[in-house]
Amino acid sequence: MKLLKMMALGALALGVAGCASLDTVTRNAPLEVPQVAAPAVQEQRDYSVQAIRFAVPDDLRVSEANSYYPIADIVWRGDPLGNRRDQIAAIFQTSIAAGTADLTGDTAVIVDVTLQRFHSLTERTRYTVGGVHSIKFDLTIRDAETGAILEGPQRINADLAALGGRAAIRADQTGQGQKVRITTHLTQVFNDLLTGPVGTFPEEAGNS
């Protein structure tokens, strides 16, 4: 009987020792560290602009009405009365050239811009309530050698807050009329659009 009790106690002791050993090994085991994938590196634009192609579709409507909000695609009073399409084209050409002048990257590109809307303020609106210079265009960037599309076409919203009343008059007096303000704004817009990560265009350009 004593022999059986001693054998039972021995087996129990071995079992307890085995559990303690297993518990110790488990508690001392290194934790598995989850593997976190490295963030993808975005390709940065490395452009140099070789040509600018600006187009105004023939079906865009032009208005010279001096109402508060003419129903038209093109409303422009920042130049003397004349060909509004040509005047707007000159603003874009100047802005794109200035905004990309310092780009000396390895990829030579052609910038295609197609106007969709250029609705500035009439005299009546500008010298009373002010508003918004509504400017929208489609942008496509092409390889200058092959003509292949690198980015776009992408609809760009380049609206700019428009001064009104006394603020507009003061701006005119200090050489900051609406043509100067829009040209400066679009210069920054195109600099933003042709630098930075490839494939990322802001929803509202020039407002960063």
C-alpha positions as CSV (number, residue, x, y, z in Angstrom):
1,M,0.0,0.0,0.0
2,K,2.8,2.4,0.9
3,L,4.5,1.5,-2.4
4,L,1.4,2.4,-4.4
5,K,1.0,5.8,-2.6
6,M,4.7,6.6,-3.3
7,M,4.3,5.7,-7.0
8,A,1.1,7.9,-7.2
9,L,2.9,10.8,-5.6
10,G,5.9,10.4,-7.9
11,A,3.6,10.4,-11.0
12,L,1.8,13.6,-9.7
13,A,5.1,15.3,-9.1
14,L,6.3,14.6,-12.6
15,G,3.1,15.9,-14.0
16,V,3.3,19.2,-12.1
17,A,6.9,19.6,-13.1
18,G,6.0,19.0,-16.7
19,C,3.3,21.7,-16.6
20,A,5.6,24.1,-15.0
21,S,8.2,23.5,-17.6
22,L,5.7,23.9,-20.4
23,D,4.3,27.1,-18.9
24,T,7.8,28.5,-18.5
25,V,8.7,27.8,-22.1
26,T,5.4,29.3,-23.3
27,R,5.8,32.5,-21.3
28,N,9.4,33.0,-22.4
29,A,8.6,32.4,-26.1
30,P,9.2,35.5,-28.3
31,L,6.0,37.3,-29.5
32,E,5.4,37.1,-33.2
33,V,5.7,40.6,-34.6
34,P,3.2,41.3,-37.5
35,Q,4.9,42.1,-40.7
36,V,4.0,45.6,-42.0
37,A,4.3,46.1,-45.7
38,A,6.6,49.0,-46.6
39,P,4.6,51.9,-48.1
40,A,4.8,52.1,-51.9
41,V,7.1,54.9,-53.1
42,Q,5.3,57.2,-55.5
43,E,7.0,58.2,-58.6
44,Q,7.8,61.9,-58.7
45,R,7.2,64.0,-61.9
46,D,10.5,64.8,-63.6
47,Y,9.2,66.9,-66.5
48,S,10.5,69.6,-68.8
49,V,7.9,71.2,-71.0
50,Q,8.7,71.3,-74.7
51,A,5.4,72.6,-76.0
52,I,2.0,74.0,-74.9
53,R,-1.1,73.2,-76.9
54,F,-4.2,75.2,-75.8
55,A,-7.6,74.7,-77.4
56,V,-10.9,76.4,-77.1
57,P,-13.8,74.2,-78.4
58,D,-15.9,76.0,-81.0
59,D,-19.2,75.1,-79.1
60,L,-18.3,77.2,-76.0
61,R,-20.6,80.1,-75.8
62,V,-19.3,83.7,-75.4
63,S,-21.4,86.5,-73.8
64,E,-20.8,90.2,-73.7
65,A,-24.0,90.9,-71.7
66,N,-23.5,93.2,-68.7
67,S,-25.9,91.2,-66.5
68,Y,-25.0,89.8,-63.1
69,Y,-24.6,86.3,-64.3
70,P,-24.7,85.7,-68.1
71,I,-25.6,82.2,-69.1
72,A,-22.5,81.4,-71.1
73,D,-19.2,79.4,-71.0
74,I,-16.9,82.4,-71.6
75,V,-17.3,85.7,-69.9
76,W,-14.3,88.0,-69.8
77,R,-13.9,91.7,-69.2
78,G,-10.2,91.9,-68.2
79,D,-9.1,93.0,-71.8
80,P,-10.6,95.5,-74.2
81,L,-13.5,94.3,-76.3
82,G,-12.2,91.8,-78.8
83,N,-11.7,88.1,-79.5
84,R,-12.3,86.6,-76.1
85,R,-11.0,83.1,-77.1
86,D,-7.7,84.6,-78.2
87,Q,-7.4,86.7,-75.1
88,I,-8.0,83.7,-72.8
89,A,-5.6,81.6,-74.8
90,A,-2.9,84.3,-74.3
91,I,-3.5,84.2,-70.5
92,F,-3.2,80.4,-70.4
93,Q,-0.1,80.4,-72.6
94,T,1.6,83.0,-70.4
95,S,0.6,81.2,-67.2
96,I,1.7,77.7,-68.3
97,A,5.1,79.0,-69.6
98,A,5.7,80.9,-66.3
99,G,4.5,78.0,-64.1
100,T,6.8,75.5,-65.8
101,A,9.8,77.6,-66.6
102,D,11.9,76.1,-63.8
103,L,11.1,72.5,-64.7
104,T,14.3,70.9,-66.1
105,G,13.5,67.2,-65.6
106,D,14.6,64.3,-67.8
107,T,11.2,63.6,-69.3
108,A,10.3,66.0,-72.1
109,V,6.6,66.6,-72.3
110,I,3.9,68.3,-74.2
111,V,1.1,69.9,-72.2
112,D,-2.4,69.8,-73.8
113,V,-5.0,72.1,-72.3
114,T,-8.6,72.2,-73.5
115,L,-10.8,75.0,-72.0
116,Q,-14.2,74.0,-70.7
117,R,-15.2,77.1,-68.9
118,F,-13.8,80.6,-68.2
119,H,-16.6,82.5,-66.6
120,S,-15.3,85.7,-65.0
121,L,-17.2,88.7,-63.8
122,T,-19.2,91.3,-65.8
123,E,-18.7,95.0,-65.0
124,R,-22.0,95.0,-63.1
125,T,-21.0,92.1,-60.9
126,R,-17.4,93.1,-60.3
127,Y,-18.2,96.6,-59.1
128,T,-21.0,95.4,-56.7
129,V,-21.1,92.0,-55.2
130,G,-18.0,90.2,-56.6
131,G,-18.1,86.4,-57.0
132,V,-15.9,83.7,-58.5
133,H,-13.8,83.4,-61.5
134,S,-15.0,80.0,-62.6
135,I,-12.1,78.3,-64.6
136,K,-12.2,74.7,-65.7
137,F,-10.1,72.8,-68.3
138,D,-9.0,69.4,-69.3
139,L,-5.3,68.6,-68.9
140,T,-3.3,65.9,-70.7
141,I,0.5,65.4,-70.4
142,R,2.2,63.6,-73.3
143,D,5.7,62.3,-74.0
144,A,7.2,64.8,-76.3
145,E,9.0,62.1,-78.4
146,T,6.3,59.5,-78.8
147,G,3.1,61.4,-78.1
148,A,2.0,58.8,-75.7
149,I,-0.2,60.0,-72.8
150,L,1.7,60.0,-69.5
151,E,-1.2,61.5,-67.4
152,G,-4.8,62.5,-68.0
153,P,-7.0,63.6,-69.5
154,Q,-8.1,65.1,-66.3
155,R,-10.8,67.8,-65.6
156,I,-9.2,70.5,-63.5
157,N,-11.1,73.0,-61.4
158,A,-9.1,76.2,-61.0
159,D,-11.7,78.6,-59.6
160,L,-10.5,81.8,-58.0
161,A,-12.4,84.1,-55.6
162,A,-13.2,87.3,-57.4
163,L,-13.1,90.7,-55.8
164,G,-16.0,93.0,-55.8
165,G,-17.0,96.6,-55.0
166,R,-14.3,98.7,-53.3
167,A,-11.9,95.8,-53.1
168,A,-12.0,95.4,-56.9
169,I,-11.4,99.2,-57.4
170,R,-8.5,99.1,-55.0
171,A,-7.0,96.1,-56.8
172,D,-7.2,98.0,-60.1
173,Q,-5.5,101.0,-58.6
174,T,-2.6,98.9,-57.3
175,G,-2.0,97.1,-60.5
176,Q,-3.7,93.9,-59.3
177,G,-6.7,93.8,-61.6
178,Q,-8.5,90.6,-62.5
179,K,-6.2,89.7,-65.4
180,V,-3.1,90.0,-63.2
181,R,-4.7,88.0,-60.4
182,I,-5.9,85.2,-62.7
183,T,-2.6,85.0,-64.5
184,T,-0.7,84.7,-61.2
185,H,-3.2,82.1,-60.0
186,L,-3.0,80.0,-63.1
187,T,0.8,80.2,-63.0
188,Q,0.8,78.5,-59.6
189,V,-1.9,76.1,-60.7
190,F,0.3,74.7,-63.5
191,N,3.4,74.6,-61.4
192,D,1.4,72.5,-58.9
193,L,0.0,70.2,-61.6
194,L,3.3,69.4,-63.3
195,T,5.3,68.8,-60.1
196,G,4.8,66.3,-57.2
197,P,3.8,62.6,-57.4
198,V,2.7,61.2,-60.8
199,G,-1.0,60.6,-61.2
200,T,-2.2,62.9,-58.4
201,F,-4.1,66.0,-59.5
202,P,-5.9,68.1,-56.8
203,E,-9.7,68.3,-57.0
204,E,-9.3,72.1,-56.8
205,A,-6.0,73.2,-58.2
206,G,-4.1,76.2,-56.8
207,N,-5.9,76.1,-53.4
208,S,-3.3,74.3,-51.4
